[in-house]
């Protein structure tokens, strides 16, 4: 388990006249603030990362249904299929484009997944 604080996701806003507002959220992890650490199972970390991502999106006025692309960074390819039910629940009909990247490991001990979410508002910016 980790102690102390953990860096929140990085949020970047893009807005262009007449085009939908875009938000990119990087470094979304499965860190559970309630437990002050990471679960041992990738599927649990994935579920928590999706919650953390939804919370970050909510601060921008968007939801998981606004996500158009997601990048998954994982270390254990064999454990990733256990995440599929959580992905279906989180994204529902949105069905964003997805990229799965396998990494050798993460800098933070115990971390098994990181998400990058790319969302687009339904309405063009004014």
C-alpha positions in Angstrom: 0.0 0.0 0.0 1.0 3.6 -0.6 0.9 6.2 2.0 0.4 10.0 1.7 -1.1 11.7 -1.3 -1.4 10.6 -4.8 -1.3 12.8 -7.9 -4.7 13.3 -9.5 -5.3 12.8 -13.2 -4.0 15.5 -15.6 -6.9 17.3 -17.4 -6.4 19.3 -20.6 -9.2 21.3 -22.2 -9.4 22.2 -25.9 -12.0 24.5 -27.3 -12.3 25.9 -30.8 -14.9 28.2 -32.2 -17.8 26.2 -33.8 -16.3 22.8 -32.8 -17.2 20.6 -29.9 -15.2 21.1 -26.7 -12.6 18.4 -26.1 -11.1 17.1 -22.9 -8.2 14.8 -22.5 -7.6 13.1 -19.1 -4.3 11.4 -18.7 -2.7 9.4 -15.8 -6.0 7.9 -14.6 -5.1 5.1 -12.3 -6.8 2.5 -10.1 -5.6 4.2 -6.9 -8.3 3.9 -4.3 -8.3 6.9 -2.0 -10.6 5.2 0.5 -8.1 2.4 0.9 -5.1 4.7 0.4 -3.6 2.3 -2.1 -4.0 -0.1 -5.0 -5.9 -3.4 -5.0 -3.8 -6.5 -5.8 -6.1 -7.5 -8.7 -6.0 -5.8 -12.1 -9.8 -6.0 -12.5 -10.3 -4.2 -9.2 -7.8 -1.5 -10.3 -9.6 -1.2 -13.6 -13.0 -0.7 -12.0 -11.5 2.0 -9.7 -9.7 3.7 -12.6 -13.0 3.9 -14.4 -14.6 5.5 -11.3 -11.7 7.9 -11.0 -12.0 8.7 -14.7 -15.8 9.3 -14.4 -15.1 11.6 -11.4 -12.5 13.6 -13.4 -14.8 13.9 -16.4 -17.7 15.1 -14.1 -15.5 18.1 -13.0 -15.5 19.2 -16.7 -19.2 18.7 -17.2 -18.8 15.5 -19.2 -19.4 11.8 -18.6 -18.2 8.4 -19.7 -20.8 8.6 -22.5 -18.8 11.5 -24.0 -15.6 9.5 -24.3 -14.6 8.9 -27.9 -11.3 7.3 -27.4 -9.5 5.5 -24.5 -6.0 4.2 -24.2 -5.3 1.4 -21.7 -1.8 0.8 -20.4 -1.4 -2.5 -18.7 1.4 -4.8 -17.7 -0.5 -8.2 -17.5 -2.2 -9.0 -20.7 -3.5 -12.3 -19.4 -5.5 -10.5 -16.6 -7.0 -7.8 -18.8 -10.0 -9.8 -20.1 -11.4 -9.7 -16.5 -11.8 -5.9 -17.0 -14.3 -6.4 -19.9 -17.5 -6.4 -17.8 -16.4 -3.1 -16.1 -15.6 -1.5 -19.5 -19.0 -2.4 -20.9 -20.7 -1.0 -17.8 -18.7 2.2 -17.8 -19.0 3.0 -21.5 -22.3 1.4 -22.4 -23.5 2.6 -25.8 -20.6 5.1 -26.2 -18.2 2.3 -27.4 -15.1 4.6 -27.7 -12.2 3.7 -30.0 -9.7 1.8 -27.9 -6.0 1.2 -27.8 -4.4 -1.4 -25.6 -0.7 -0.8 -24.8 1.4 -3.3 -22.9 4.1 -1.8 -20.7 7.0 -3.4 -18.9 5.9 -1.9 -15.6 4.9 1.3 -13.9 7.0 3.6 -11.8 4.6 3.3 -8.8 4.8 -0.1 -7.0 1.5 -2.0 -7.1 0.0 0.0 -10.0 -1.3 -2.3 -12.8 -3.3 0.0 -15.1 -3.4 3.5 -16.4 -6.1 5.1 -18.6 -6.1 8.0 -21.0 -9.6 9.3 -21.8 -10.5 11.6 -24.7 -14.0 13.0 -24.5 -15.9 15.4 -26.7 -18.9 17.5 -25.7 -22.0 17.0 -27.7 -22.5 20.7 -28.6 -20.0 22.9 -30.4 -18.3 25.6 -28.4 -19.7 29.1 -28.8 
